[in-house]
Each structure stands twice: as C-alpha cells, then as structure tokens.
Amino acid sequence: MKPYSSDAEHGQSADIEAIRIAVQVAAQKRANDCEALLSLLRQLEVLHRDIRETLFQESLPTNRQRLYHLLRDIEINGGWPYIQRMKLVELLKGVDPSLDPEASED
C-alpha cells in the first residue's frame, strides 16, 4: 500500500484543475439563472457526499502514521472539505435588504 500523499503536496493534478475550470464555466453560463445555479450547487453537493461516503471512506488510513499524515495535511492545507449551505436570512437579504437583522440594530 502506498503512503498517504495529497494533491496539495504534489501540486494540483491536471484532472482536478480541469474539473475546477469546467465547474466555473458551467456556473458562469448560468450566471443570471438562480434555479440553474441552485441545480449546479445541488449536483456538487451530491458529488461531494458520494465521494466522501464511498471512495474517501474506503481510502482512510489504517495505521497511526498514515492517520497522522492525513490529519497533518488537513491542518496545514485548510481543514476539512465542507459545502456550506446558504442561510435563509442571507437569501432573504437579496430579496429585501430591510430584512437584514444587522441593518435594523441602528
């Protein structure tokens, strides 16, 4: 079994960079279409969950040294990957700025 190594250690691989660009292009094509962007975000969330629950979990370290290297990589290179959901209040601010709770505290 090969020792743990990350894309961060070896630079971003070409296929991951191509995916990043493809997603950015897909988002730009839908720039003014809220429903299409929401659909794209949902697809990214499903993909994230699928990779995490299958391939990632299956590849987790099986010994302390590899676990240490993985945790060290997480600490050094930006933490755990997470897809944050927009809070409803943030969504509503776009609809009606007067609904911003921070703006009404004056």
Backbone atoms as SQL, in Angstrom:
CREATE TABLE atoms (id INTEGER PRIMARY KEY, chain TEXT, resi INTEGER, resn TEXT, atom TEXT, x REAL, y REAL, z REAL);
INSERT INTO atoms VALUES
  (1, 'A', 1, 'MET', 'N', 0.845, -1.172, 0.000),
  (2, 'A', 1, 'MET', 'CA', 0.000, 0.000, 0.000),
  (3, 'A', 1, 'MET', 'C', 0.894, 1.241, 0.000),
  (4, 'A', 2, 'LYS', 'N', 0.601, 2.209, -0.861),
  (5, 'A', 2, 'LYS', 'CA', 1.433, 3.396, -0.945),
  (6, 'A', 2, 'LYS', 'C', 1.163, 4.337, 0.226),
  (7, 'A', 3, 'PRO', 'N', 2.179, 5.093, 0.666),
  (8, 'A', 3, 'PRO', 'CA', 1.970, 6.038, 1.760),
  (9, 'A', 3, 'PRO', 'C', 1.045, 7.152, 1.331),
  (10, 'A', 4, 'TYR', 'N', 0.388, 7.741, 2.330),
  (11, 'A', 4, 'TYR', 'CA', -0.566, 8.819, 2.075),
  (12, 'A', 4, 'TYR', 'C', 0.133, 9.999, 1.426),
  (13, 'A', 5, 'SER', 'N', -0.446, 10.534, 0.377),
  (14, 'A', 5, 'SER', 'CA', 0.039, 11.779, -0.226),
  (15, 'A', 5, 'SER', 'C', -1.165, 12.536, -0.735),
  (16, 'A', 6, 'SER', 'N', -1.057, 13.848, -0.732),
  (17, 'A', 6, 'SER', 'CA', -2.192, 14.674, -1.135),
  (18, 'A', 6, 'SER', 'C', -1.848, 15.471, -2.375),
  (19, 'A', 7, 'ASP', 'N', -2.888, 15.966, -3.042),
  (20, 'A', 7, 'ASP', 'CA', -2.679, 16.860, -4.180),
  (21, 'A', 7, 'ASP', 'C', -1.935, 18.106, -3.740),
  (22, 'A', 8, 'ALA', 'N', -2.176, 18.556, -2.507),
  (23, 'A', 8, 'ALA', 'CA', -1.508, 19.752, -2.010),
  (24, 'A', 8, 'ALA', 'C', -0.002, 19.541, -1.953),
  (25, 'A', 9, 'GLU', 'N', 0.432, 18.324, -1.603),
  (26, 'A', 9, 'GLU', 'CA', 1.861, 18.028, -1.531),
  (27, 'A', 9, 'GLU', 'C', 2.497, 17.998, -2.918),
  (28, 'A', 10, 'HIS', 'N', 1.774, 17.576, -3.905),
  (29, 'A', 10, 'HIS', 'CA', 2.328, 17.389, -5.244),
  (30, 'A', 10, 'HIS', 'C', 1.803, 18.392, -6.261),
  (31, 'A', 11, 'GLY', 'N', 1.137, 19.430, -5.801),
  (32, 'A', 11, 'GLY', 'CA', 0.525, 20.381, -6.704),
  (33, 'A', 11, 'GLY', 'C', -0.804, 19.837, -7.209),
  (34, 'A', 12, 'GLN', 'N', -1.651, 20.738, -7.624),
  (35, 'A', 12, 'GLN', 'CA', -2.983, 20.344, -8.096),
  (36, 'A', 12, 'GLN', 'C', -2.828, 19.505, -9.366),
  (37, 'A', 13, 'SER', 'N', -3.428, 18.329, -9.402),
  (38, 'A', 13, 'SER', 'CA', -3.309, 17.483, -10.583),
  (39, 'A', 13, 'SER', 'C', -4.133, 18.055, -11.727),
  (40, 'A', 14, 'ALA', 'N', -3.746, 17.719, -12.940),
  (41, 'A', 14, 'ALA', 'CA', -4.367, 18.283, -14.133),
  (42, 'A', 14, 'ALA', 'C', -5.851, 17.957, -14.236),
  (43, 'A', 15, 'ASP', 'N', -6.260, 16.738, -13.860),
  (44, 'A', 15, 'ASP', 'CA', -7.678, 16.388, -13.978),
  (45, 'A', 15, 'ASP', 'C', -8.525, 17.176, -12.980),
  (46, 'A', 16, 'ILE', 'N', -8.001, 17.421, -11.801),
  (47, 'A', 16, 'ILE', 'CA', -8.754, 18.208, -10.823),
  (48, 'A', 16, 'ILE', 'C', -8.844, 19.662, -11.271),
  (49, 'A', 17, 'GLU', 'N', -7.785, 20.175, -11.850),
  (50, 'A', 17, 'GLU', 'CA', -7.821, 21.544, -12.376),
  (51, 'A', 17, 'GLU', 'C', -8.838, 21.648, -13.516),
  (52, 'A', 18, 'ALA', 'N', -8.911, 20.637, -14.364),
  (53, 'A', 18, 'ALA', 'CA', -9.892, 20.627, -15.457),
  (54, 'A', 18, 'ALA', 'C', -11.318, 20.609, -14.908),
  (55, 'A', 19, 'ILE', 'N', -11.537, 19.870, -13.826),
  (56, 'A', 19, 'ILE', 'CA', -12.865, 19.836, -13.199),
  (57, 'A', 19, 'ILE', 'C', -13.205, 21.204, -12.628),
  (58, 'A', 20, 'ARG', 'N', -12.241, 21.818, -11.955),
  (59, 'A', 20, 'ARG', 'CA', -12.466, 23.143, -11.377),
  (60, 'A', 20, 'ARG', 'C', -12.861, 24.140, -12.462),
  (61, 'A', 21, 'ILE', 'N', -12.160, 24.113, -13.570),
  (62, 'A', 21, 'ILE', 'CA', -12.447, 25.024, -14.685),
  (63, 'A', 21, 'ILE', 'C', -13.816, 24.713, -15.274),
  (64, 'A', 22, 'ALA', 'N', -14.142, 23.435, -15.465),
  (65, 'A', 22, 'ALA', 'CA', -15.436, 23.054, -16.035),
  (66, 'A', 22, 'ALA', 'C', -16.585, 23.522, -15.148),
  (67, 'A', 23, 'VAL', 'N', -16.438, 23.388, -13.841),
  (68, 'A', 23, 'VAL', 'CA', -17.489, 23.836, -12.922),
  (69, 'A', 23, 'VAL', 'C', -17.610, 25.353, -12.973),
  (70, 'A', 24, 'GLN', 'N', -16.477, 26.047, -13.022),
  (71, 'A', 24, 'GLN', 'CA', -16.508, 27.516, -13.109),
  (72, 'A', 24, 'GLN', 'C', -17.192, 27.965, -14.395),
  (73, 'A', 25, 'VAL', 'N', -16.897, 27.315, -15.504),
  (74, 'A', 25, 'VAL', 'CA', -17.530, 27.652, -16.784),
  (75, 'A', 25, 'VAL', 'C', -19.033, 27.371, -16.718),
  (76, 'A', 26, 'ALA', 'N', -19.404, 26.233, -16.151),
  (77, 'A', 26, 'ALA', 'CA', -20.828, 25.892, -16.015),
  (78, 'A', 26, 'ALA', 'C', -21.549, 26.934, -15.167),
  (79, 'A', 27, 'ALA', 'N', -20.911, 27.390, -14.102),
  (80, 'A', 27, 'ALA', 'CA', -21.519, 28.413, -13.248),
  (81, 'A', 27, 'ALA', 'C', -21.651, 29.736, -13.997),
  (82, 'A', 28, 'GLN', 'N', -20.629, 30.120, -14.720),
  (83, 'A', 28, 'GLN', 'CA', -20.676, 31.377, -15.472),
  (84, 'A', 28, 'GLN', 'C', -21.771, 31.353, -16.540),
  (85, 'A', 29, 'LYS', 'N', -21.968, 30.212, -17.183),
  (86, 'A', 29, 'LYS', 'CA', -23.023, 30.090, -18.187),
  (87, 'A', 29, 'LYS', 'C', -24.404, 30.287, -17.590),
  (88, 'A', 30, 'ARG', 'N', -24.526, 30.047, -16.296),
  (89, 'A', 30, 'ARG', 'CA', -25.817, 30.149, -15.605),
  (90, 'A', 30, 'ARG', 'C', -25.882, 31.381, -14.700),
  (91, 'A', 31, 'ALA', 'N', -25.005, 32.331, -14.937),
  (92, 'A', 31, 'ALA', 'CA', -24.799, 33.469, -14.040),
  (93, 'A', 31, 'ALA', 'C', -26.075, 34.196, -13.630),
  (94, 'A', 32, 'ASN', 'N', -27.030, 34.345, -14.485),
  (95, 'A', 32, 'ASN', 'CA', -28.243, 35.090, -14.156),
  (96, 'A', 32, 'ASN', 'C', -29.470, 34.195, -14.004),
  (97, 'A', 33, 'ASP', 'N', -29.227, 32.900, -13.802),
  (98, 'A', 33, 'ASP', 'CA', -30.323, 31.938, -13.685),
  (99, 'A', 33, 'ASP', 'C', -30.232, 31.252, -12.321),
  (100, 'A', 34, 'CYS', 'N', -30.927, 31.812, -11.345),
  (101, 'A', 34, 'CYS', 'CA', -30.867, 31.324, -9.964),
  (102, 'A', 34, 'CYS', 'C', -31.198, 29.835, -9.872),
  (103, 'A', 35, 'GLU', 'N', -32.222, 29.385, -10.567),
  (104, 'A', 35, 'GLU', 'CA', -32.632, 27.980, -10.485),
  (105, 'A', 35, 'GLU', 'C', -31.567, 27.056, -11.076),
  (106, 'A', 36, 'ALA', 'N', -30.953, 27.480, -12.172),
  (107, 'A', 36, 'ALA', 'CA', -29.899, 26.660, -12.778),
  (108, 'A', 36, 'ALA', 'C', -28.666, 26.610, -11.876),
  (109, 'A', 37, 'LEU', 'N', -28.331, 27.719, -11.240),
  (110, 'A', 37, 'LEU', 'CA', -27.207, 27.733, -10.303),
  (111, 'A', 37, 'LEU', 'C', -27.496, 26.863, -9.083),
  (112, 'A', 38, 'LEU', 'N', -28.724, 26.909, -8.606),
  (113, 'A', 38, 'LEU', 'CA', -29.117, 26.062, -7.489),
  (114, 'A', 38, 'LEU', 'C', -28.995, 24.591, -7.870),
  (115, 'A', 39, 'SER', 'N', -29.394, 24.257, -9.073),
  (116, 'A', 39, 'SER', 'CA', -29.263, 22.885, -9.559),
  (117, 'A', 39, 'SER', 'C', -27.791, 22.464, -9.603),
  (118, 'A', 40, 'LEU', 'N', -26.932, 23.354, -10.076),
  (119, 'A', 40, 'LEU', 'CA', -25.499, 23.070, -10.114),
  (120, 'A', 40, 'LEU', 'C', -24.960, 22.847, -8.702),
  (121, 'A', 41, 'LEU', 'N', -25.342, 23.706, -7.759),
  (122, 'A', 41, 'LEU', 'CA', -24.902, 23.543, -6.377),
  (123, 'A', 41, 'LEU', 'C', -25.384, 22.216, -5.785),
  (124, 'A', 42, 'ARG', 'N', -26.602, 21.833, -6.112),
  (125, 'A', 42, 'ARG', 'CA', -27.121, 20.552, -5.623),
  (126, 'A', 42, 'ARG', 'C', -26.317, 19.383, -6.189),
  (127, 'A', 43, 'GLN', 'N', -25.976, 19.470, -7.462),
  (128, 'A', 43, 'GLN', 'CA', -25.189, 18.402, -8.079),
  (129, 'A', 43, 'GLN', 'C', -23.807, 18.309, -7.438),
  (130, 'A', 44, 'LEU', 'N', -23.203, 19.456, -7.146),
  (131, 'A', 44, 'LEU', 'CA', -21.900, 19.454, -6.492),
  (132, 'A', 44, 'LEU', 'C', -21.992, 18.858, -5.088),
  (133, 'A', 45, 'GLU', 'N', -23.078, 19.160, -4.386),
  (134, 'A', 45, 'GLU', 'CA', -23.279, 18.597, -3.052),
  (135, 'A', 45, 'GLU', 'C', -23.435, 17.080, -3.123),
  (136, 'A', 46, 'VAL', 'N', -24.202, 16.584, -4.086),
  (137, 'A', 46, 'VAL', 'CA', -24.392, 15.147, -4.254),
  (138, 'A', 46, 'VAL', 'C', -23.054, 14.478, -4.581),
  (139, 'A', 47, 'LEU', 'N', -22.290, 15.091, -5.470),
  (140, 'A', 47, 'LEU', 'CA', -20.987, 14.542, -5.832),
  (141, 'A', 47, 'LEU', 'C', -20.058, 14.511, -4.619),
  (142, 'A', 48, 'HIS', 'N', -20.037, 15.598, -3.869),
  (143, 'A', 48, 'HIS', 'CA', -19.222, 15.681, -2.652),
  (144, 'A', 48, 'HIS', 'C', -19.587, 14.559, -1.677),
  (145, 'A', 49, 'ARG', 'N', -20.880, 14.393, -1.429),
  (146, 'A', 49, 'ARG', 'CA', -21.349, 13.366, -0.493),
  (147, 'A', 49, 'ARG', 'C', -20.991, 11.962, -1.001),
  (148, 'A', 50, 'ASP', 'N', -21.186, 11.741, -2.296),
  (149, 'A', 50, 'ASP', 'CA', -20.899, 10.427, -2.871),
  (150, 'A', 50, 'ASP', 'C', -19.417, 10.074, -2.735),
  (151, 'A', 51, 'ILE', 'N', -18.543, 11.010, -3.065),
  (152, 'A', 51, 'ILE', 'CA', -17.099, 10.762, -2.941),
  (153, 'A', 51, 'ILE', 'C', -16.730, 10.525, -1.486),
  (154, 'A', 52, 'ARG', 'N', -17.267, 11.350, -0.588),
  (155, 'A', 52, 'ARG', 'CA', -16.946, 11.233, 0.838),
  (156, 'A', 52, 'ARG', 'C', -17.400, 9.890, 1.404),
  (157, 'A', 53, 'GLU', 'N', -18.620, 9.480, 1.065),
  (158, 'A', 53, 'GLU', 'CA', -19.197, 8.282, 1.672),
  (159, 'A', 53, 'GLU', 'C', -18.711, 6.982, 1.043),
  (160, 'A', 54, 'THR', 'N', -18.098, 7.050, -0.107),
  (161, 'A', 54, 'THR', 'CA', -17.636, 5.819, -0.750),
  (162, 'A', 54, 'THR', 'C', -16.115, 5.817, -0.846),
  (163, 'A', 55, 'LEU', 'N', -15.592, 6.404, -1.869),
  (164, 'A', 55, 'LEU', 'CA', -14.158, 6.328, -2.147),
  (165, 'A', 55, 'LEU', 'C', -13.297, 6.882, -1.022),
  (166, 'A', 56, 'PHE', 'N', -13.685, 8.032, -0.465),
  (167, 'A', 56, 'PHE', 'CA', -12.871, 8.627, 0.594),
  (168, 'A', 56, 'PHE', 'C', -12.846, 7.743, 1.841),
  (169, 'A', 57, 'GLN', 'N', -14.009, 7.308, 2.289),
  (170, 'A', 57, 'GLN', 'CA', -14.055, 6.476, 3.493),
  (171, 'A', 57, 'GLN', 'C', -13.295, 5.168, 3.291),
  (172, 'A', 58, 'GLU', 'N', -13.367, 4.627, 2.086),
  (173, 'A', 58, 'GLU', 'CA', -12.654, 3.383, 1.794),
  (174, 'A', 58, 'GLU', 'C', -11.148, 3.579, 1.773),
  (175, 'A', 59, 'SER', 'N', -10.696, 4.818, 1.549),
  (176, 'A', 59, 'SER', 'CA', -9.260, 5.083, 1.458),
  (177, 'A', 59, 'SER', 'C', -8.659, 5.622, 2.749),
  (178, 'A', 60, 'LEU', 'N', -9.458, 5.709, 3.810),
  (179, 'A', 60, 'LEU', 'CA', -8.945, 6.242, 5.072),
  (180, 'A', 60, 'LEU', 'C', -7.778, 5.412, 5.587),
  (181, 'A', 61, 'PRO', 'N', -6.849, 6.058, 6.272),
  (182, 'A', 61, 'PRO', 'CA', -5.665, 5.365, 6.781),
  (183, 'A', 61, 'PRO', 'C', -6.025, 4.209, 7.718),
  (184, 'A', 62, 'THR', 'N', -5.173, 3.206, 7.685),
  (185, 'A', 62, 'THR', 'CA', -5.395, 2.040, 8.532),
  (186, 'A', 62, 'THR', 'C', -4.332, 1.909, 9.612),
  (187, 'A', 63, 'ASN', 'N', -3.418, 2.879, 9.681),
  (188, 'A', 63, 'ASN', 'CA', -2.423, 2.846, 10.755),
  (189, 'A', 63, 'ASN', 'C', -2.179, 4.263, 11.272),
  (190, 'A', 64, 'ARG', 'N', -1.556, 4.349, 12.415),
  (191, 'A', 64, 'ARG', 'CA', -1.378, 5.645, 13.085),
  (192, 'A', 64, 'ARG', 'C', -0.527, 6.622, 12.281),
  (193, 'A', 65, 'GLN', 'N', 0.520, 6.131, 11.665),
  (194, 'A', 65, 'GLN', 'CA', 1.410, 7.019, 10.906),
  (195, 'A', 65, 'GLN', 'C', 0.682, 7.664, 9.735),
  (196, 'A', 66, 'ARG', 'N', -0.057, 6.884, 8.983),
  (197, 'A', 66, 'ARG', 'CA', -0.815, 7.434, 7.857),
  (198, 'A', 66, 'ARG', 'C', -1.927, 8.359, 8.345),
  (199, 'A', 67, 'LEU', 'N', -2.570, 8.008, 9.461),
  (200, 'A', 67, 'LEU', 'CA', -3.595, 8.875, 10.039),
  (201, 'A', 67, 'LEU', 'C', -2.986, 10.209, 10.455),
  (202, 'A', 68, 'TYR', 'N', -1.821, 10.166, 11.082),
  (203, 'A', 68, 'TYR', 'CA', -1.136, 11.399, 11.467),
  (204, 'A', 68, 'TYR', 'C', -0.869, 12.272, 10.242),
  (205, 'A', 69, 'HIS', 'N', -0.367, 11.677, 9.159),
  (206, 'A', 69, 'HIS', 'CA', -0.085, 12.439, 7.936),
  (207, 'A', 69, 'HIS', 'C', -1.361, 13.050, 7.350),
  (208, 'A', 70, 'LEU', 'N', -2.453, 12.297, 7.377),
  (209, 'A', 70, 'LEU', 'CA', -3.723, 12.818, 6.880),
  (210, 'A', 70, 'LEU', 'C', -4.189, 13.994, 7.736),
  (211, 'A', 71, 'LEU', 'N', -4.168, 13.828, 9.054),
  (212, 'A', 71, 'LEU', 'CA', -4.604, 14.903, 9.946),
  (213, 'A', 71, 'LEU', 'C', -3.701, 16.118, 9.829),
  (214, 'A', 72, 'ARG', 'N', -2.429, 15.896, 9.648),
  (215, 'A', 72, 'ARG', 'CA', -1.475, 16.999, 9.465),
  (216, 'A', 72, 'ARG', 'C', -1.796, 17.754, 8.173),
  (217, 'A', 73, 'ASP', 'N', -2.084, 17.020, 7.098),
  (218, 'A', 73, 'ASP', 'CA', -2.453, 17.644, 5.830),
  (219, 'A', 73, 'ASP', 'C', -3.727, 18.470, 5.980),
  (220, 'A', 74, 'ILE', 'N', -4.703, 17.931, 6.693),
  (221, 'A', 74, 'ILE', 'CA', -5.954, 18.662, 6.922),
  (222, 'A', 74, 'ILE', 'C', -5.671, 19.949, 7.683),
  (223, 'A', 75, 'GLU', 'N', -4.826, 19.872, 8.684),
  (224, 'A', 75, 'GLU', 'CA', -4.488, 21.049, 9.486),
  (225, 'A', 75, 'GLU', 'C', -3.727, 22.097, 8.679),
  (226, 'A', 76, 'ILE', 'N', -2.768, 21.674, 7.901),
  (227, 'A', 76, 'ILE', 'CA', -1.904, 22.601, 7.156),
  (228, 'A', 76, 'ILE', 'C', -2.602, 23.186, 5.937),
  (229, 'A', 77, 'ASN', 'N', -3.411, 22.394, 5.255),
  (230, 'A', 77, 'ASN', 'CA', -3.940, 22.805, 3.954),
  (231, 'A', 77, 'ASN', 'C', -5.406, 23.207, 3.961),
  (232, 'A', 78, 'GLY', 'N', -5.905, 23.707, 5.063),
  (233, 'A', 78, 'GLY', 'CA', -7.214, 24.334, 5.024),
  (234, 'A', 78, 'GLY', 'C', -8.365, 23.568, 5.618),
  (235, 'A', 79, 'GLY', 'N', -8.118, 22.578, 6.388),
  (236, 'A', 79, 'GLY', 'CA', -9.208, 21.932, 7.089),
  (237, 'A', 79, 'GLY', 'C', -9.979, 20.938, 6.253),
  (238, 'A', 80, 'TRP', 'N', -11.113, 20.559, 6.810),
  (239, 'A', 80, 'TRP', 'CA', -11.966, 19.532, 6.223),
  (240, 'A', 80, 'TRP', 'C', -12.815, 20.130, 5.113),
  (241, 'A', 81, 'PRO', 'N', -12.917, 19.471, 3.956),
  (242, 'A', 81, 'PRO', 'CA', -13.775, 19.996, 2.889),
  (243, 'A', 81, 'PRO', 'C', -15.240, 20.006, 3.315),
  (244, 'A', 82, 'TYR', 'N', -15.886, 21.094, 3.065),
  (245, 'A', 82, 'TYR', 'CA', -17.260, 21.256, 3.516),
  (246, 'A', 82, 'TYR', 'C', -18.001, 22.125, 2.520),
  (247, 'A', 83, 'ILE', 'N', -19.200, 21.742, 2.170),
  (248, 'A', 83, 'ILE', 'CA', -20.025, 22.561, 1.301),
  (249, 'A', 83, 'ILE', 'C', -21.051, 23.248, 2.187),
  (250, 'A', 84, 'GLN', 'N', -20.847, 24.542, 2.377),
  (251, 'A', 84, 'GLN', 'CA', -21.722, 25.312, 3.255),
  (252, 'A', 84, 'GLN', 'C', -22.999, 25.691, 2.525),
  (253, 'A', 85, 'ARG', 'N', -24.093, 25.569, 3.208),
  (254, 'A', 85, 'ARG', 'CA', -25.384, 25.966, 2.647),
  (255, 'A', 85, 'ARG', 'C', -25.674, 27.401, 3.028),
  (256, 'A', 86, 'MET', 'N', -26.326, 28.088, 2.113),
  (257, 'A', 86, 'MET', 'CA', -26.724, 29.459, 2.367),
  (258, 'A', 86, 'MET', 'C', -27.831, 29.471, 3.416),
  (259, 'A', 87, 'LYS', 'N', -27.717, 30.376, 4.368),
  (260, 'A', 87, 'LYS', 'CA', -28.754, 30.510, 5.380),
  (261, 'A', 87, 'LYS', 'C', -29.920, 31.282, 4.785),
  (262, 'A', 88, 'LEU', 'N', -31.099, 30.955, 5.230),
  (263, 'A', 88, 'LEU', 'CA', -32.313, 31.578, 4.723),
  (264, 'A', 88, 'LEU', 'C', -32.260, 33.100, 4.864),
  (265, 'A', 89, 'VAL', 'N', -31.716, 33.585, 5.964),
  (266, 'A', 89, 'VAL', 'CA', -31.660, 35.038, 6.165),
  (267, 'A', 89, 'VAL', 'C', -30.787, 35.694, 5.085),
  (268, 'A', 90, 'GLU', 'N', -29.720, 35.021, 4.658),
  (269, 'A', 90, 'GLU', 'CA', -28.876, 35.562, 3.585),
  (270, 'A', 90, 'GLU', 'C', -29.649, 35.618, 2.272),
  (271, 'A', 91, 'LEU', 'N', -30.432, 34.600, 2.023),
  (272, 'A', 91, 'LEU', 'CA', -31.265, 34.566, 0.827),
  (273, 'A', 91, 'LEU', 'C', -32.276, 35.703, 0.847),
  (274, 'A', 92, 'LEU', 'N', -32.881, 35.921, 1.998),
  (275, 'A', 92, 'LEU', 'CA', -33.894, 36.969, 2.120),
  (276, 'A', 92, 'LEU', 'C', -33.306, 38.368, 1.994),
  (277, 'A', 93, 'LYS', 'N', -32.066, 38.556, 2.397),
  (278, 'A', 93, 'LYS', 'CA', -31.422, 39.867, 2.260),
  (279, 'A', 93, 'LYS', 'C', -31.384, 40.299, 0.796),
  (280, 'A', 94, 'GLY', 'N', -31.182, 39.326, -0.095),
  (281, 'A', 94, 'GLY', 'CA', -31.160, 39.642, -1.516),
  (282, 'A', 94, 'GLY', 'C', -32.519, 40.068, -2.028),
  (283, 'A', 95, 'VAL', 'N', -33.563, 39.567, -1.425),
  (284, 'A', 95, 'VAL', 'CA', -34.924, 39.890, -1.831),
  (285, 'A', 95, 'VAL', 'C', -35.351, 41.237, -1.257),
  (286, 'A', 96, 'ASP', 'N', -35.072, 41.431, 0.035),
  (287, 'A', 96, 'ASP', 'CA', -35.494, 42.654, 0.718),
  (288, 'A', 96, 'ASP', 'C', -34.413, 43.046, 1.723),
  (289, 'A', 97, 'PRO', 'N', -33.548, 44.003, 1.367),
  (290, 'A', 97, 'PRO', 'CA', -32.454, 44.403, 2.256),
  (291, 'A', 97, 'PRO', 'C', -32.922, 44.860, 3.635),
  (292, 'A', 98, 'SER', 'N', -34.173, 45.277, 3.775),
  (293, 'A', 98, 'SER', 'CA', -34.671, 45.701, 5.080),
  (294, 'A', 98, 'SER', 'C', -34.804, 44.526, 6.051),
  (295, 'A', 99, 'LEU', 'N', -34.709, 43.293, 5.544),
  (296, 'A', 99, 'LEU', 'CA', -34.804, 42.118, 6.398),
  (297, 'A', 99, 'LEU', 'C', -33.469, 41.769, 7.057),
  (298, 'A', 100, 'ASP', 'N', -32.430, 42.541, 6.753),
  (299, 'A', 100, 'ASP', 'CA', -31.111, 42.309, 7.339),
  (300, 'A', 100, 'ASP', 'C', -31.143, 42.668, 8.813),
  (301, 'A', 101, 'PRO', 'N', -30.984, 41.673, 9.730),
  (302, 'A', 101, 'PRO', 'CA', -31.084, 41.964, 11.150),
  (303, 'A', 101, 'PRO', 'C', -30.007, 42.924, 11.639),
  (304, 'A', 102, 'GLU', 'N', -28.841, 42.934, 11.005),
  (305, 'A', 102, 'GLU', 'CA', -27.765, 43.843, 11.407),
  (306, 'A', 102, 'GLU', 'C', -28.086, 45.280, 11.022),
  (307, 'A', 103, 'ALA', 'N', -28.805, 45.484, 9.927),
  (308, 'A', 103, 'ALA', 'CA', -29.147, 46.828, 9.477),
  (309, 'A', 103, 'ALA', 'C', -30.197, 47.462, 10.387),
  (310, 'A', 104, 'SER', 'N', -31.033, 46.669, 11.041),
  (311, 'A', 104, 'SER', 'CA', -32.120, 47.194, 11.868),
  (312, 'A', 104, 'SER', 'C', -31.686, 47.490, 13.305),
  (313, 'A', 105, 'GLU', 'N', -30.417, 47.217, 13.654),
  (314, 'A', 105, 'GLU', 'CA', -29.934, 47.435, 15.014),
  (315, 'A', 105, 'GLU', 'C', -29.508, 48.863, 15.262),
  (316, 'A', 106, 'ASP', 'N', -29.636, 49.751, 14.310),
  (317, 'A', 106, 'ASP', 'CA', -29.187, 51.139, 14.479),
  (318, 'A', 106, 'ASP', 'C', -30.035, 51.909, 15.437);
